[in-house]
């Protein structure tokens, strides 16, 4: 079973920082973490030349460091040790990657601001760059884990997400659902009616899930859920059903392999990031 010791929380001085600190506090006690690193990168190159004169005698590292230390001290209620790290680096994703390697970070927690699709540049870069797990948390999400979904394609590559699911289930006693979205291959629709293909694909998915879960070395209970793909994408269907079922956290792998659903291949995981889900999204690396 997975054991997480150190996590990194990326702060940006916006109002979502409060959500991230509260969630990190919840994780610290739930997962019995050793240390939480709160990291902020000051992008001095973004400061207009108009303000250079006013800021020349101000130590931004010290001022921002004091502000964040006060905020974390007032909101963080977890038992784990914590530390605020301030840096000035032109590339935030490179800085975070450096810190994860230096401090043996198991999980990077970042905010999901529900921006328009395609604007989460840093998040997508980190998705490719980091070797540790990533957790994206939406603003104002209540820190709780009472309903866990593992988005899977029942492939060998997706087995690792059940290590995370088992860890969270042991810590919270929350039920775990293995959610699979199947879709009908459109390239065959001119030759085989969609109505004829769908039942066969669903039957195949059920059989595959039963075989996969029977061989899974999982100490706990997992309930399979087969979701028809309909007309929208796999990621959209997964998020739609997760929201309807009041899921508290969705775990997916960074990549997968399945010729039917495409679920959990890199492109789908990136789409999940782009969709800006309204629930925490845990990417298992």
DOKE-161425 format. One line per 4 residues: for each residue x, y, z of N, C-alpha, C. Coordinates in Angstrom, 3 decimals. Example, Ala and Ser with C-alpha at 12.3 -4.5 7.8 and 13.67 -1.06 7.14 Angstrom:
% DOKE-161425
13.190:-5.690:7.800:12.300:-4.500:7.800:13.200:-3.300:7.800 | 12.850:-2.250:7.080:13.670:-1.060:7.140:12.900:0.030:7.870
***
This chain:
% DOKE-161425
0.840:-1.192:0.000:0.000:0.000:0.000:0.881:1.249:0.000 | 0.437:2.285:-0.669:1.177:3.530:-0.753:1.336:4.159:0.631 | 2.455:4.869:0.827:2.652:5.658:2.042:3.213:7.012:1.624 | 2.474:8.056:1.929:2.895:9.393:1.570:3.430:10.099:2.813
4.615:10.712:2.669:5.255:11.392:3.799:5.304:12.906:3.636 | 5.727:13.355:2.448:5.921:14.783:2.219:5.091:15.263:1.040 | 4.412:16.405:1.213:3.674:16.984:0.097:4.091:18.437:-0.106 | 3.928:18.901:-1.317:4.203:20.290:-1.670:2.895:20.952:-2.062
2.638:22.137:-1.543:1.435:22.890:-1.872:1.844:24.175:-2.577 | 1.404:24.347:-3.819:1.776:25.517:-4.611:0.799:26.663:-4.336 | 1.310:27.774:-3.793:0.499:28.945:-3.476:0.819:30.091:-4.430 | -0.173:30.949:-4.708:0.064:32.060:-5.636:-0.464:33.403:-5.130
-0.753:33.489:-3.833:-1.227:34.726:-3.198:-2.641:35.113:-3.625 | -3.391:34.208:-4.219:-4.782:34.476:-4.573:-5.685:33.850:-3.511 | -6.991:34.051:-3.638:-7.911:33.550:-2.608:-8.001:32.030:-2.571 | -7.533:31.345:-3.624:-7.587:29.884:-3.601:-6.561:29.302:-2.623
-5.597:30.127:-2.182:-4.601:29.661:-1.218:-5.262:29.153:0.055 | -6.332:29.810:0.487:-7.028:29.389:1.706:-7.557:27.963:1.567 | -8.145:27.672:0.388:-8.654:26.327:0.122:-7.530:25.301:0.182 | -6.389:25.631:-0.425:-5.270:24.694:-0.493:-4.662:24.447:0.886
-4.555:25.480:1.696:-4.010:25.307:3.048:-4.944:24.440:3.887 | -6.242:24.699:3.778:-7.226:23.892:4.515:-7.188:22.429:4.067 | -7.070:22.217:2.753:-7.055:20.845:2.230:-5.760:20.140:2.659 | -4.644:20.871:2.644:-3.369:20.293:3.072:-3.428:19.916:4.546
-4.108:20.728:5.342:-4.282:20.428:6.758:-5.066:19.130:6.941 | -6.114:18.960:6.140:-6.921:17.737:6.186:-6.084:16.523:5.773 | -5.320:16.647:4.688:-4.483:15.538:4.224:-3.403:15.186:5.243 | -2.860:16.199:5.900:-1.778:15.972:6.858:-2.209:15.011:7.956
-3.421:15.200:8.482:-3.906:14.328:9.549:-4.482:13.026:9.006 | -5.162:13.098:7.860:-5.786:11.904:7.281:-4.737:10.887:6.847 | -3.654:11.364:6.228:-2.612:10.482:5.715:-1.404:10.388:6.639 | -1.491:11.058:7.794:-0.393:11.036:8.764:0.930:11.465:8.109
0.890:12.619:7.474:2.059:13.141:6.764:3.147:13.582:7.738 | 4.391:13.577:7.241:5.513:14.056:8.056:5.710:15.558:7.893 | 5.660:16.044:6.622:5.939:17.467:6.415:5.198:17.992:5.195 | 4.790:19.259:5.298:4.111:19.947:4.206:4.922:21.178:3.836
5.303:21.286:2.559:6.041:22.444:2.064:5.089:23.346:1.280 | 4.949:24.593:1.728:4.150:25.575:1.010:5.098:26.432:0.177 | 4.890:26.429:-1.136:5.846:27.056:-2.047:5.188:28.180:-2.839 | 5.886:29.314:-2.898:5.434:30.417:-3.761:6.616:30.915:-4.568
6.373:31.115:-5.861:7.404:31.633:-6.748:7.074:33.084:-7.121 | 7.984:33.992:-6.808:7.798:35.405:-7.144:8.317:35.636:-8.555 | 7.422:35.984:-9.450:7.821:36.240:-10.833:8.137:37.729:-10.994 | 9.362:38.088:-10.624:9.743:39.503:-10.662:9.744:40.068:-12.073
9.915:39.213:-13.067:9.935:39.709:-14.447:8.563:40.194:-14.899 | 7.516:39.799:-14.153:6.167:40.232:-14.504:5.827:41.602:-13.913 | 6.687:42.084:-13.011:6.444:43.385:-12.399:6.807:44.482:-13.380 | 5.885:45.364:-13.639:6.087:46.420:-14.625:7.257:47.314:-14.229
7.970:47.805:-15.229:9.086:48.724:-14.996:8.607:50.006:-14.327 | 7.308:50.273:-14.401:6.746:51.470:-13.778:6.898:51.443:-12.262 | 7.018:50.202:-11.689:7.069:50.076:-10.239:8.459:49.721:-9.725 | 9.435:49.694:-10.615:10.786:49.319:-10.198:11.337:50.274:-9.144
11.065:51.558:-9.301:11.575:52.560:-8.366:10.983:52.353:-6.969 | 9.654:52.093:-6.918:8.988:51.918:-5.632:9.420:50.635:-4.923 | 9.802:49.632:-5.711:10.112:48.322:-5.133:11.603:48.083:-4.900 | 12.441:49.017:-5.317:13.879:48.753:-5.282:14.413:48.553:-3.857
13.757:49.182:-2.873:14.230:49.058:-1.493:13.408:48.060:-0.672 | 12.566:47.300:-1.368:11.712:46.338:-0.667:12.208:44.917:-0.925 | 12.381:44.173:0.146:12.781:42.767:0.031:11.515:41.930:-0.138 | 11.147:41.636:-1.390:9.905:40.912:-1.663:9.895:39.530:-1.031
11.042:38.858:-1.045:11.119:37.522:-0.447:10.691:37.575:1.025 | 11.202:38.570:1.728:10.911:38.685:3.157:9.459:39.084:3.405 | 8.978:40.071:2.630:7.613:40.558:2.819:6.592:39.467:2.520 | 6.747:38.810:1.364:5.803:37.756:0.972:5.951:36.545:1.878
7.187:36.243:2.276:7.419:35.129:3.186:6.710:35.330:4.516 | 6.799:36.551:5.060:6.122:36.851:6.319:4.606:36.719:6.169 | 4.087:37.210:5.032:2.637:37.149:4.791:2.147:35.708:4.726 | 2.865:34.862:3.979:2.447:33.480:3.828:2.627:32.692:5.126
3.684:32.972:5.859:3.884:32.287:7.138:2.743:32.596:8.102 | 2.310:33.851:8.121:1.186:34.232:8.982:-0.103:33.538:8.542 | -0.319:33.482:7.218:-1.544:32.857:6.710:-1.557:31.357:7.017 | -0.439:30.681:6.764:-0.373:29.242:7.012:-0.523:28.961:8.512
0.127:29.753:9.331:0.063:29.545:10.783:-1.364:29.692:11.303 | -2.130:30.597:10.695:-3.499:30.833:11.160:-4.485:29.787:10.655 | -4.197:29.149:9.495:-5.166:28.237:8.885:-4.774:26.766:8.988 | -3.489:26.464:9.038:-3.057:25.064:9.015:-3.232:24.447:10.398
-4.091:23.455:10.494:-4.405:22.816:11.780:-3.850:21.398:11.877 | -3.162:20.953:10.847:-2.632:19.594:10.841:-1.488:19.412:11.828 | -1.212:18.148:12.158:-0.162:17.835:13.125:1.216:17.773:12.480 | 1.281:17.714:11.158:2.564:17.597:10.465:3.372:18.891:10.559
4.675:18.752:10.432:5.529:19.935:10.335:5.235:20.640:9.010 | 5.478:21.948:8.975:5.289:22.677:7.726:6.361:23.750:7.570 | 6.565:24.150:6.336:7.579:25.162:6.034:7.162:25.926:4.787 | 7.393:27.235:4.799:7.113:28.074:3.638:8.409:28.323:2.890
8.400:28.051:1.588:9.565:28.281:0.741:9.227:29.353:-0.294 | 10.057:30.402:-0.362:9.855:31.492:-1.313:11.036:31.522:-2.272 | 10.747:31.708:-3.560:11.823:31.762:-4.546:11.473:32.749:-5.649 | 12.479:33.129:-6.409:12.307:33.970:-7.590:12.896:33.218:-8.773
12.034:32.647:-9.574:12.477:31.843:-10.701:11.597:32.149:-11.901 | 12.180:32.309:-13.069:11.364:32.617:-14.253:10.450:31.474:-14.682 | 10.753:30.264:-14.229:9.956:29.104:-14.633:9.437:28.370:-13.386 | 8.171:28.597:-13.086:7.584:28.014:-11.886:7.611:26.498:-11.913
7.310:25.911:-13.090:7.265:24.449:-13.159:8.634:23.828:-12.905 | 9.717:24.492:-13.367:11.070:23.979:-13.115:11.415:24.068:-11.635 | 10.978:25.146:-11.001:11.220:25.321:-9.568:10.520:24.224:-8.771 | 9.261:23.986:-9.078:8.503:22.960:-8.359:9.119:21.589:-8.574
9.547:21.318:-9.785:10.197:20.036:-10.079:11.486:19.890:-9.273 | 12.249:20.954:-9.152:13.496:20.930:-8.376:13.216:20.627:-6.903 | 12.201:21.288:-6.350:11.874:21.103:-4.934:11.351:19.689:-4.675 | 10.546:19.154:-5.600:10.024:17.793:-5.408:11.150:16.767:-5.346
12.184:16.991:-6.132:13.323:16.074:-6.120:14.193:16.272:-4.878 | 14.400:17.524:-4.500:15.281:17.829:-3.367:14.693:17.351:-2.053 | 13.386:17.514:-1.874:12.755:17.198:-0.595:11.934:15.903:-0.624 | 12.138:15.093:-1.640:11.469:13.788:-1.739:9.949:13.930:-1.590
9.387:14.800:-2.415:7.953:15.065:-2.368:7.177:13.907:-3.002 | 6.121:13.467:-2.323:5.284:12.381:-2.830:4.078:12.897:-3.607 | 3.633:14.115:-3.288:2.418:14.658:-3.896:2.515:16.171:-3.985 | 2.189:16.713:-5.174:2.115:18.165:-5.362:0.646:18.564:-5.424
0.240:19.488:-4.559:-1.140:19.967:-4.507:-1.198:21.362:-5.116 | -2.086:21.545:-6.076:-2.214:22.847:-6.729:-3.678:23.227:-6.863 | -3.913:24.502:-7.113:-5.275:24.988:-7.215:-5.843:24.867:-8.612 | -7.145:24.639:-8.669:-7.882:24.608:-9.931:-8.825:25.803:-9.929
-8.507:26.810:-10.752:-9.259:28.061:-10.733:-10.402:28.108:-11.731 | -10.694:26.973:-12.374:-11.787:26.910:-13.350:-11.629:27.942:-14.462 | -10.390:28.102:-14.898:-10.161:29.007:-16.018:-10.638:28.353:-17.300 | -10.661:29.144:-18.365:-11.114:28.599:-19.644:-10.167:27.509:-20.123
-10.672:26.653:-20.955:-9.891:25.541:-21.474:-8.629:26.037:-22.154 | -7.511:25.319:-21.872:-6.285:25.652:-22.567:-5.424:26.679:-21.853 | -5.889:27.211:-20.688:-5.105:28.232:-20.011:-4.268:27.674:-18.877 | -4.461:26.409:-18.528:-3.685:25.826:-17.440:-2.326:25.367:-17.898
-1.505:26.320:-18.366:-0.223:25.989:-18.967:0.713:25.351:-17.952 | 0.828:25.960:-16.766:1.737:25.429:-15.751:1.317:24.029:-15.326 | 0.003:23.831:-15.128:-0.497:22.523:-14.710:-0.157:21.450:-15.730 | -0.363:21.741:-17.009:-0.068:20.756:-18.046:1.420:20.467:-18.147
2.242:21.482:-17.942:3.695:21.258:-17.973:4.112:20.383:-16.799 | 3.533:20.642:-15.633:3.869:19.838:-14.458:3.405:18.403:-14.635 | 2.283:18.230:-15.314:1.758:16.887:-15.562:2.787:16.048:-16.314 | 3.504:16.675:-17.215:4.531:15.960:-17.990:5.868:15.883:-17.254
6.154:16.916:-16.464:7.488:17.059:-15.879:7.683:16.275:-14.588 | 6.702:16.321:-13.698:6.870:15.736:-12.371:6.818:14.218:-12.387 | 7.601:13.621:-11.511:7.591:12.165:-11.361:6.705:11.741:-10.188 | 6.274:12.699:-9.372:5.408:12.378:-8.234:3.942:12.612:-8.608
3.041:12.218:-7.716:1.616:12.402:-7.960:1.228:13.877:-7.904 | 0.100:14.207:-8.532:-0.402:15.586:-8.564:-1.864:15.576:-8.135 | -2.242:16.546:-7.301:-3.627:16.694:-6.872:-4.086:18.114:-7.174 | -5.114:18.221:-8.013:-5.687:19.517:-8.371:-6.973:19.722:-7.568
-7.028:20.829:-6.817:-8.167:21.091:-5.916:-8.899:22.359:-6.352 | -10.221:22.274:-6.556:-10.981:23.461:-6.958:-11.211:24.420:-5.786 | -11.427:25.675:-6.109:-11.652:26.694:-5.092:-12.879:26.371:-4.233 | -12.753:26.617:-2.932:-13.842:26.487:-1.961:-14.351:25.062:-1.799
-13.542:24.060:-2.172:-13.962:22.675:-1.990:-13.749:22.268:-0.536 | -14.791:21.725:0.084:-14.707:21.302:1.482:-13.777:20.093:1.618 | -12.772:20.177:2.472:-11.839:19.059:2.632:-12.511:17.845:3.262 | -12.847:16.881:2.441:-13.429:15.634:2.925:-13.266:14.565:1.852
-13.184:13.316:2.270:-13.127:12.183:1.336:-14.092:11.127:1.849 | -15.319:11.160:1.316:-16.348:10.199:1.694:-16.781:9.320:0.523 | -16.331:9.679:-0.673:-16.720:8.929:-1.873:-15.576:9.001:-2.876 | -14.909:7.869:-3.096:-13.709:7.812:-3.938:-14.018:7.115:-5.260
-13.612:7.743:-6.361:-13.709:7.096:-7.677:-12.319:6.900:-8.250 | -12.086:5.725:-8.816:-10.859:5.440:-9.554:-11.239:5.305:-11.026 | -10.873:6.283:-11.828:-11.171:6.240:-13.256:-10.183:5.333:-13.962 | -10.654:4.207:-14.467:-9.745:3.178:-14.983:-10.167:2.678:-16.349
-9.219:2.122:-17.076:-9.542:1.427:-18.321:-9.255:-0.067:-18.174 | -9.039:-0.500:-16.912:-8.778:-1.904:-16.589:-7.542:-2.441:-17.310 | -6.576:-1.580:-17.512:-5.313:-1.989:-18.128:-4.250:-2.167:-17.049 | -3.150:-2.775:-17.424:-2.040:-2.961:-16.490:-1.513:-1.619:-16.007
-1.506:-0.632:-16.919:-0.992:0.686:-16.576:-1.836:1.392:-15.517 | -3.114:1.044:-15.422:-3.988:1.731:-14.479:-4.046:1.059:-13.103 | -3.304:-0.029:-12.945:-3.329:-0.739:-11.656:-2.821:0.148:-10.520 | -1.885:1.046:-10.841:-1.249:1.856:-9.791:-2.233:2.774:-9.079
-3.318:3.170:-9.739:-4.262:4.084:-9.090:-4.974:3.414:-7.924 | -5.027:2.089:-7.937:-5.707:1.380:-6.859:-4.834:1.305:-5.601 | -3.530:1.533:-5.754:-2.678:1.685:-4.573:-3.056:2.959:-3.823 | -3.301:4.033:-4.598:-3.722:5.302:-3.996:-5.121:5.159:-3.406
-6.017:4.510:-4.153:-7.391:4.322:-3.681:-7.414:3.528:-2.380 | -6.581:2.491:-2.300:-6.528:1.670:-1.096:-6.013:2.479:0.088 | -4.996:3.314:-0.154:-4.452:4.165:0.905:-5.531:5.116:1.441 | -6.271:5.757:0.520:-7.312:6.701:0.921:-8.473:5.986:1.606
-8.817:4.792:1.113:-9.907:4.030:1.721:-9.544:3.594:3.139 | -8.308:3.147:3.338:-7.857:2.737:4.672:-7.899:3.913:5.640 | -7.565:5.113:5.124:-7.486:6.289:5.986:-8.843:6.899:6.280 | -9.820:6.695:5.389:-11.109:7.394:5.518:-12.314:6.462:5.636
-12.140:5.180:5.299:-13.246:4.198:5.257:-14.269:4.537:4.178 | -13.888:5.359:3.210:-14.794:5.742:2.126:-14.900:4.618:1.096 | -16.075:4.436:0.478:-16.224:3.425:-0.576:-15.445:3.814:-1.820 | -14.962:2.811:-2.540:-14.199:3.031:-3.775:-14.956:2.448:-4.959
-15.113:3.248:-6.001:-15.769:2.805:-7.233:-14.768:2.829:-8.376 | -14.662:1.710:-9.098:-13.819:1.649:-10.301:-14.683:2.036:-11.486 | -14.556:3.262:-11.949:-15.415:3.802:-13.007:-14.749:3.659:-14.375 | -15.488:3.063:-15.292:-14.984:2.823:-16.651:-15.968:3.406:-17.660
-15.468:4.212:-18.577:-16.305:4.783:-19.629:-15.992:4.076:-20.942 | -17.009:3.454:-21.536:-16.788:2.819:-22.836:-17.452:3.665:-23.919 | -16.867:3.607:-25.094:-17.447:4.320:-26.227:-17.464:3.404:-27.439 | -18.363:3.679:-28.355:-18.476:2.887:-29.577:-17.551:3.481:-30.635
-16.637:2.673:-31.208:-15.713:3.190:-32.233:-16.465:3.751:-33.444 | -16.319:5.042:-33.675:-17.077:5.693:-34.749:-16.622:5.247:-36.134 | -15.391:4.743:-36.258:-14.892:4.375:-37.585:-15.647:3.178:-38.185 | -16.358:2.424:-37.310:-17.106:1.268:-37.817:-18.581:1.564:-38.043
-19.019:2.772:-37.661:-20.450:3.087:-37.734:-21.048:2.993:-39.138 | -20.291:3.266:-40.209:-20.906:3.119:-41.540:-21.239:1.672:-41.889 | -20.578:0.713:-41.209:-20.740:-0.687:-41.568:-21.557:-1.480:-40.543 | -21.421:-1.103:-39.264:-22.143:-1.803:-38.207:-22.969:-0.778:-37.433
-24.273:-0.953:-37.318:-25.115:0.000:-36.595:-24.639:0.173:-35.145 | -24.653:1.416:-34.659:-24.221:1.707:-33.301:-25.044:0.938:-32.280 | -26.331:0.782:-32.570:-27.221:0.070:-31.650:-26.816:-1.388:-31.484 | -26.190:-1.941:-32.510:-25.763:-3.343:-32.455:-24.430:-3.493:-31.729
-23.589:-2.480:-31.849:-22.268:-2.561:-31.237:-22.292:-2.315:-29.735 | -23.114:-1.361:-29.303:-23.095:-0.924:-27.905:-23.285:-2.059:-26.894 | -24.295:-2.937:-27.057:-24.478:-4.024:-26.077:-23.281:-4.961:-26.002 | -22.667:-5.237:-27.148:-21.517:-6.135:-27.159:-20.319:-5.507:-26.462
-20.124:-4.198:-26.705:-19.001:-3.512:-26.072:-19.216:-3.416:-24.567 | -20.454:-3.166:-24.153:-20.753:-3.095:-22.716:-20.538:-4.456:-22.044 | -20.982:-5.521:-22.710:-20.778:-6.869:-22.162:-19.290:-7.166:-22.025 | -18.527:-6.785:-23.046:-17.068:-6.993:-23.016:-16.447:-6.199:-21.861
-16.934:-4.985:-21.644:-16.408:-4.132:-20.570:-16.686:-4.751:-19.202 | -17.878:-5.291:-19.017:-18.242:-5.924:-17.746:-17.343:-7.129:-17.477 | -17.142:-7.953:-18.507:-16.283:-9.126:-18.359:-14.846:-8.722:-18.037 | -14.394:-7.677:-18.706:-13.021:-7.209:-18.480:-12.858:-6.666:-17.068
-13.873:-5.939:-16.569:-13.796:-5.382:-15.218:-13.761:-6.493:-14.183 | -14.582:-7.530:-14.375:-14.616:-8.642:-13.424:-13.267:-9.365:-13.374 | -12.680:-9.570:-14.532:-11.378:-10.242:-14.602:-10.292:-9.384:-13.960 | -10.320:-8.084:-14.266:-9.312:-7.155:-13.732:-9.380:-7.089:-12.216
-10.574:-6.892:-11.678:-10.725:-6.721:-10.242:-10.444:-8.015:-9.477 | -10.724:-9.168:-10.106:-10.464:-10.449:-9.441:-8.961:-10.699:-9.274 | -8.161:-10.128:-10.170:-6.712:-10.314:-10.108:-6.009:-9.172:-9.382 | -6.762:-8.151:-9.001:-6.174:-6.982:-8.352:-5.837:-7.306:-6.895
-4.612:-7.052:-6.515:-4.183:-7.283:-5.132:-4.639:-6.092:-4.289 | -5.910:-6.126:-3.916:-6.512:-4.973:-3.236:-7.096:-5.421:-1.901 | -6.638:-4.787:-0.837:-7.110:-5.119:0.500:-8.263:-4.180:0.856 | -9.448:-4.535:0.391:-10.609:-3.685:0.592:-11.678:-4.037:-0.423
-12.697:-3.197:-0.525:-13.793:-3.459:-1.448:-13.825:-2.405:-2.548 | -13.970:-2.873:-3.800:-14.076:-1.983:-4.957:-15.336:-2.346:-5.732 | -16.154:-1.359:-6.041:-17.384:-1.583:-6.798:-17.204:-1.107:-8.236 | -17.377:-1.984:-9.227:-17.224:-1.549:-10.624:-18.440:-0.762:-11.105
-18.194:0.195:-11.981:-19.264:0.985:-12.590:-18.950:1.181:-14.067 | -19.810:0.668:-14.929:-19.627:0.787:-16.378:-20.508:1.933:-16.890 | -19.890:2.914:-17.534:-20.599:4.114:-17.984:-20.611:4.175:-19.510 | -21.790:4.246:-20.143:-21.831:4.390:-21.612:-21.300:5.750:-22.041
-20.539:5.750:-23.133:-19.843:6.960:-23.557:-20.711:8.070:-24.114 | -21.809:7.747:-24.767:-22.669:8.744:-25.404:-21.885:9.574:-26.412 | -22.278:10.856:-26.562:-21.689:11.660:-27.633:-20.501:12.502:-27.184 | -20.395:12.817:-25.891:-19.285:13.641:-25.425:-18.050:12.784:-25.170
-16.951:13.440:-24.818:-15.678:12.737:-24.647:-15.686:11.868:-23.392 | -14.689:10.995:-23.309:-14.540:10.120:-22.150:-14.364:10.951:-20.883 | -13.512:11.961:-20.950:-13.257:12.806:-19.781:-14.528:13.517:-19.329 | -15.270:14.078:-20.273:-16.501:14.799:-19.937:-17.530:13.876:-19.296
-17.673:12.664:-19.856:-18.606:11.690:-19.290:-18.212:11.285:-17.875 | -16.935:11.071:-17.673:-16.449:10.666:-16.353:-16.726:11.754:-15.323 | -16.435:12.999:-15.672:-16.654:14.108:-14.746:-18.139:14.350:-14.499 | -18.938:14.201:-15.544:-20.385:14.414:-15.407:-20.988:13.416:-14.412
-20.622:12.146:-14.560:-21.159:11.116:-13.668:-20.580:11.232:-12.254 | -19.332:11.650:-12.164:-18.723:11.835:-10.847:-19.435:12.941:-10.076 | -19.764:14.009:-10.777:-20.476:15.121:-10.134:-21.868:14.681:-9.677 | -22.574:13.930:-10.532:-23.918:13.455:-10.184:-23.885:12.544:-8.964
-22.815:11.789:-8.827:-22.700:10.839:-7.722:-21.999:11.437:-6.494 | -21.778:12.748:-6.519:-21.195:13.470:-5.386:-19.860:12.863:-4.940 | -18.993:12.653:-5.930:-17.667:12.104:-5.665:-16.783:13.181:-5.029 | -15.998:12.808:-4.026:-15.126:13.752:-3.333:-13.729:13.807:-3.933
-13.320:12.727:-4.587:-11.999:12.721:-5.214:-11.980:11.690:-6.343 | -11.415:12.092:-7.472:-11.303:11.227:-8.647:-9.828:10.937:-8.896 | -9.476:9.657:-8.903:-8.084:9.244:-9.116:-7.943:8.660:-10.511 | -6.974:9.141:-11.263:-6.692:8.593:-12.591:-5.183:8.435:-12.750
-4.784:7.629:-13.709:-3.365:7.456:-14.000:-2.923:8.495:-15.017 | -1.619:8.736:-15.064:-1.118:9.712:-16.024:-1.224:9.193:-17.453 | -1.301:7.880:-17.596:-1.490:7.299:-18.918:-2.056:5.898:-18.763 | -2.601:5.366:-19.848:-3.180:4.028:-19.804:-3.102:3.383:-21.167
-3.806:2.287:-21.321:-3.784:1.589:-22.612:-5.044:0.780:-22.764 | -5.890:1.176:-23.722:-7.106:0.422:-24.010:-7.573:0.777:-25.409 | -7.816:-0.205:-26.234:-8.199:0.050:-27.616:-9.652:0.464:-27.785 | -10.450:0.328:-26.715:-11.863:0.658:-26.843:-12.181:2.040:-26.300
-11.749:2.314:-25.072:-12.231:3.534:-24.418:-11.318:4.741:-24.519 | -10.014:4.518:-24.705:-9.029:5.602:-24.685:-8.862:6.229:-23.308 | -9.566:5.733:-22.299:-9.491:6.337:-20.983:-8.089:6.195:-20.398 | -7.603:7.285:-19.857:-6.341:7.358:-19.155:-5.114:7.392:-20.043
-5.247:7.418:-21.349:-4.083:7.735:-22.154:-3.779:9.193:-21.882 | -2.544:9.618:-22.171:-2.130:10.961:-21.811:-3.088:12.048:-22.243 | -3.637:11.925:-23.430:-4.517:12.973:-23.944:-5.776:13.128:-23.098 | -6.321:12.014:-22.594:-7.535:12.076:-21.783:-7.233:12.690:-20.422
-6.100:12.334:-19.832:-5.715:12.918:-18.551:-5.509:14.415:-18.701 | -4.890:14.832:-19.784:-4.729:16.261:-20.043:-6.083:16.933:-20.225 | -7.014:16.244:-20.851:-8.351:16.814:-21.032:-9.052:16.991:-19.693 | -8.845:16.055:-18.785:-9.424:16.190:-17.451:-8.911:17.458:-16.771
-7.623:17.745:-16.936:-7.058:18.984:-16.418:-7.711:20.178:-17.099 | -7.861:20.082:-18.416:-8.426:21.192:-19.180:-9.876:21.464:-18.855 | -10.607:20.411:-18.467:-12.017:20.568:-18.131:-12.210:21.317:-16.821 | -11.136:21.454:-16.033:-11.202:22.097:-14.725:-12.325:21.491:-13.877
-12.177:20.244:-13.470:-13.251:19.549:-12.735:-13.611:20.249:-11.436 | -14.856:20.080:-11.026:-15.347:20.708:-9.801:-15.084:19.845:-8.572 | -14.336:18.776:-8.758:-13.928:17.916:-7.649:-12.400:17.751:-7.703 | -11.765:17.426:-6.592:-10.310:17.184:-6.607:-9.961:16.056:-7.576
-8.909:16.279:-8.349:-8.433:15.304:-9.336:-7.033:14.869:-8.958 | -6.880:13.576:-8.666:-5.576:13.019:-8.254:-4.992:12.264:-9.433 | -3.823:12.713:-9.895:-3.121:12.038:-10.993:-2.017:11.171:-10.416 | -2.132:9.865:-10.592:-1.123:8.934:-10.102:-0.052:8.753:-11.158
1.193:9.037:-10.784:2.310:8.922:-11.714:3.029:7.580:-11.561
***
